[in-house]
Every structure is written in C-alpha cells, then in structure tokens.
Amino acid sequence: PMLPTPPVWVTSPPIRVPAGHVVEITGMARVGEVPIGSPDPLLIFDSVGGEESAIRVSSAPSWAPFRMVRAAPPGGEVRVTIALGGIGRAQVDSLTFRFVPMRANAVAQAALQSR
C-alpha cells in the first residue's frame, strides 16, 4: 500500500543567509533498499526551493553526493528537510551549508526580484 505522506520528516533549524550570498547545500545520501509504500523513497529539499524542487533519491546502495544552490531573500533564512517516503532506512551524512558571495550585478537583480 502507498502512504499518503512521508512518515519521517527531519528539518534543520533555520540557517541565516548573509545578504549578497547564495547558499550551497551539499551532502551524501544512501538508500540501500527502496522503502515500502512510496514512489519517492528519500526527498531532500529546502525552504527556498520547496518540495517541488526536491532531490529524489530512489535507490543508492552506496553513498551518492547531492548538491543544491539557492538564493535566499536578502537577510533570509534557509532550512533543509529530509523526508523518508516509506517504511525503510535511508542515511544522510556530511550535510554542509556554504555561503558563496554573488557578483554585484546578481545582488542587485536578486534585490529587485524580492520586492
């Protein structure tokens, strides 16, 4: 049977993104066997891109890297959510947030888009 929503959700505390920066979120994920009851075994997403831009890990018996780059609103925050879609086991390790300065013209464009 399919589950209506992922049974396990883990969300990070809010991480403040310095103004004029994008955040690069990286880590490693492993799903040895496909969890029972879900077409999306492991979802990794953030509060900026939302669930629709999630990284979906179907089956990765060995560690597989993942990477997301997001532009948060100036002075905004980002959270990462890891959701196990079914009954089973998944592992996530080396979750890292790195702040990368944007070029001056990209900062101005991001400020205009957030209005």
Secondary structure, DSSP 8 states (H G I E B T S, - for coil): ---SS-SEEEE---EE--TTEEEEEEEEEEESS--BT-S-SEEEEETTT-GGG-EEE--EEEEEEEEEEE---TT-EE-EEEEE-SBS--EEEEEEEEEEE--HHHHHHHHHHT-
